[in-house]
């Protein structure tokens, strides 16, 4: 296992809601998710950032000494580094030096399973590396080079940049085909009038566990960050018989780099198209309020802050009576207290979801023959039966039923719609 030395930075003039202790703690979680061993986490409070190293020269010497003593494989900074700062620090430490964004991209590359997810990760990585190519030609040599790839007088660096830009353009084109496929699926869903619910939230809040509980799925779940990278959509039938689609999405993060959001906008289309967002939060996390704010900021960047949101405070099984956080501030609005692990309050959550879509139900009064008890059973399974009257010659029934459920029996000649 590779050993990592962490450097958590707080810049004096940098605005934000997060304390340096929380920044440091989350960096450790990210490193754990990347499969590295943390040997130390050094806190740096900087008056002003240094153009050469970001941090002061004295701190650089201290970190370099510790890195040598501990024989670490990598030094990881909580703050983004410019290409110049990264190169200078690597020279000073004699060790691989990366920043938080590159660490996140490394985790993404491990988590991506689908062809589209892998392409999105590669696109984000290349866009990140392009302005940092100086002095990194060997690292990207597999992207191009060799006889016939260089123009007259073109340097190795320029060759790499040209090849990387060509690769970025190719990835964007390939991702367009996936987007067209999703558009086809979206049109099919809309033609069936299926509402879409998107699960959003901070990474490791329990979205995949909730999806598994609701839809009997078998999504991978763990305590590591970014377990789910590729979107997953499953059908779910509400108690009133209405069918909806529930989609799991990639977890959000505090100060998620803008170009990562851009690269994954295709994946996040489910959020853009959703009729309802279910915001899952880990109520047991001491950074609950900060996580809530971080997700709201990403939703604002995606332009969906006006959508209907149902807040779900997950993992209540980890809270005792004395451990409940103060929800009087921090933007919590009538949340559902819930445990995806034990299923506590699942019925309440499902009722709240159904409440958002109750106005999409058809309210119909029907007449069917006495011999068609199969239809009566269908209505009890797939609709909400409001009234039923067994008469001498027929059965009169009033139901609230989803459009999709009704469309499956609408052509049955034994069904007469009164109103």
ChimeraX attribute file (.defattr): number of C-alpha atoms within 10 A of each C-alpha:
attribute: neighborCount
match mode: 1-to-1
recipient: residues
	/A:1	7
	/A:2	11
	/A:3	19
	/A:4	25
	/A:5	26
	/A:6	26
	/A:7	20
	/A:8	23
	/A:9	21
	/A:10	22
	/A:11	16
	/A:12	11
	/A:13	10
	/A:14	8
	/A:15	8
	/A:16	8
	/A:17	11
	/A:18	14
	/A:19	12
	/A:20	16
	/A:21	13
	/A:22	15
	/A:23	17
	/A:24	20
	/A:25	13
	/A:26	17
	/A:27	23
	/A:28	23
	/A:29	15
	/A:30	18
	/A:31	24
	/A:32	16
	/A:33	20
	/A:34	21
	/A:35	15
	/A:36	17
	/A:37	16
	/A:38	19
	/A:39	14
	/A:40	16
	/A:41	18
	/A:42	15
	/A:43	17
	/A:44	15
	/A:45	14
	/A:46	15
	/A:47	13
	/A:48	14
	/A:49	15
	/A:50	12
	/A:51	12
	/A:52	15
	/A:53	20
	/A:54	22
	/A:55	21
	/A:56	17
	/A:57	13
	/A:58	9
	/A:59	14
	/A:60	15
	/A:61	13
	/A:62	12
	/A:63	20
	/A:64	20
	/A:65	14
	/A:66	16
	/A:67	23
	/A:68	13
	/A:69	9
	/A:70	13
	/A:71	14
	/A:72	19
	/A:73	19
	/A:74	21
	/A:75	24
	/A:76	24
	/A:77	24
	/A:78	21
	/A:79	18
	/A:80	17
	/A:81	21
	/A:82	16
	/A:83	16
	/A:84	15
	/A:85	18
	/A:86	21
	/A:87	20
	/A:88	16
	/A:89	23
	/A:90	17
	/A:91	13
	/A:92	17
	/A:93	20
	/A:94	15
	/A:95	17
	/A:96	16
	/A:97	24
	/A:98	21
	/A:99	18
	/A:100	20
	/A:101	21
	/A:102	19
	/A:103	19
	/A:104	23
	/A:105	18
	/A:106	16
	/A:107	23
	/A:108	26
	/A:109	19
	/A:110	17
	/A:111	19
	/A:112	19
	/A:113	13
	/A:114	12
	/A:115	11
	/A:116	20
	/A:117	21
	/A:118	18
	/A:119	19
	/A:120	26
	/A:121	23
	/A:122	19
	/A:123	24
	/A:124	21
	/A:125	22
	/A:126	18
	/A:127	17
	/A:128	16
	/A:129	17
	/A:130	17
	/A:131	11
	/A:132	18
	/A:133	19
	/A:134	16
	/A:135	12
	/A:136	15
	/A:137	18
	/A:138	12
	/A:139	10
	/A:140	17
	/A:141	15
	/A:142	10
	/A:143	16
	/A:144	17
	/A:145	16
	/A:146	9
	/A:147	6
	/A:148	6
	/A:149	12
	/A:150	17
	/A:151	9
	/A:152	5
	/A:153	7
	/A:154	10
	/A:155	11
	/A:156	18
	/A:157	18
	/A:158	16
	/A:159	20
	/A:160	26
	/A:161	22
	/A:162	17
	/A:163	20
	/A:164	21
	/A:165	15
	/A:166	13
	/A:167	17
	/A:168	20
	/A:169	13
	/A:170	13
	/A:171	16
	/A:172	15
	/A:173	12
	/A:174	13
	/A:175	19
	/A:176	14
	/A:177	12
	/A:178	15
	/A:179	16
	/A:180	11
	/A:181	11
	/A:182	16
	/A:183	13
	/A:184	12
	/A:185	12
	/A:186	16
	/A:187	11
	/A:188	12
	/A:189	15
	/A:190	12
	/A:191	10
	/A:192	14
	/A:193	15
	/A:194	20
	/A:195	19
	/A:196	24
	/A:197	24
	/A:198	27
	/A:199	27
	/A:200	27
	/A:201	30
	/A:202	26
	/A:203	24
	/A:204	23
	/A:205	27
	/A:206	25
	/A:207	31
	/A:208	26
	/A:209	21
	/A:210	23
	/A:211	22
	/A:212	17
	/A:213	16
	/A:214	18
	/A:215	15
	/A:216	12
	/A:217	15
	/A:218	11
	/A:219	16
	/A:220	10
	/A:221	16
	/A:222	14
	/A:223	12
	/A:224	17
	/A:225	25
	/A:226	25
	/A:227	22
	/A:228	24
	/A:229	23
	/A:230	22
	/A:231	16
	/A:232	18
	/A:233	18
	/A:234	17
	/A:235	15
	/A:236	17
	/A:237	19
	/A:238	20
	/A:239	16
	/A:240	22
	/A:241	26
	/A:242	26
	/A:243	25
	/A:244	22
	/A:245	17
	/A:246	24
	/A:247	23
	/A:248	28
	/A:249	25
	/A:250	24
	/A:251	21
	/A:252	23
	/A:253	20
	/A:254	19
	/A:255	12
	/A:256	16
	/A:257	13
	/A:258	10
	/A:259	15
	/A:260	19
	/A:261	17
	/A:262	15
	/A:263	19
	/A:264	18
	/A:265	15
	/A:266	19
	/A:267	23
	/A:268	20
	/A:269	17
	/A:270	25
	/A:271	26
	/A:272	17
	/A:273	16
	/A:274	20
	/A:275	17
	/A:276	20
	/A:277	26
	/A:278	22
	/A:279	22
	/A:280	27
	/A:281	28
	/A:282	25
	/A:283	25
	/A:284	19
	/A:285	15
	/A:286	11
	/A:287	15
	/A:288	20
	/A:289	19
	/A:290	19
	/A:291	23
	/A:292	21
	/A:293	17
	/A:294	21
	/A:295	24
	/A:296	19
	/A:297	18
	/A:298	20
	/A:299	19
	/A:300	12
	/A:301	13
	/A:302	16
	/A:303	12
	/A:304	17
	/A:305	14
	/A:306	8
	/A:307	15
	/A:308	13
	/A:309	20
	/A:310	21
	/A:311	21
	/A:312	24
	/A:313	22
	/A:314	25
	/A:315	23
	/A:316	20
	/A:317	16
	/A:318	13
	/A:319	13
	/A:320	9
	/A:321	5
	/A:322	6
	/A:323	11
	/A:324	12
	/A:325	14
	/A:326	9
	/A:327	14
	/A:328	8
	/A:329	8
	/A:330	13
	/A:331	11
	/A:332	14
	/A:333	13
	/A:334	10
	/A:335	17
	/A:336	17
	/A:337	19
	/A:338	25
	/A:339	22
	/A:340	22
	/A:341	14
	/A:342	12
	/A:343	14
	/A:344	16
	/A:345	15
	/A:346	18
	/A:347	12
	/A:348	13
	/A:349	18
	/A:350	14
	/A:351	15
	/A:352	13
	/A:353	18
	/A:354	20
	/A:355	11
	/A:356	14
	/A:357	18
	/A:358	16
	/A:359	11
	/A:360	16
	/A:361	20
	/A:362	15
	/A:363	16
	/A:364	16
	/A:365	17
	/A:366	16
	/A:367	17
	/A:368	21
	/A:369	17
	/A:370	16
	/A:371	12
	/A:372	13
	/A:373	12
	/A:374	10
	/A:375	17
	/A:376	16
	/A:377	11
	/A:378	14
	/A:379	21
	/A:380	16
	/A:381	14
	/A:382	22
	/A:383	25
	/A:384	20
	/A:385	19
	/A:386	13
	/A:387	11
	/A:388	15
	/A:389	11
	/A:390	12
	/A:391	10
	/A:392	8
	/A:393	10
	/A:394	14
	/A:395	18
	/A:396	19
	/A:397	20
	/A:398	21
	/A:399	22
	/A:400	24
	/A:401	24
	/A:402	27
	/A:403	18
	/A:404	19
	/A:405	19
	/A:406	20
	/A:407	12
	/A:408	9
	/A:409	13
	/A:410	14
	/A:411	9
	/A:412	11
	/A:413	8
	/A:414	14
	/A:415	15
	/A:416	14
	/A:417	14
	/A:418	11
	/A:419	8
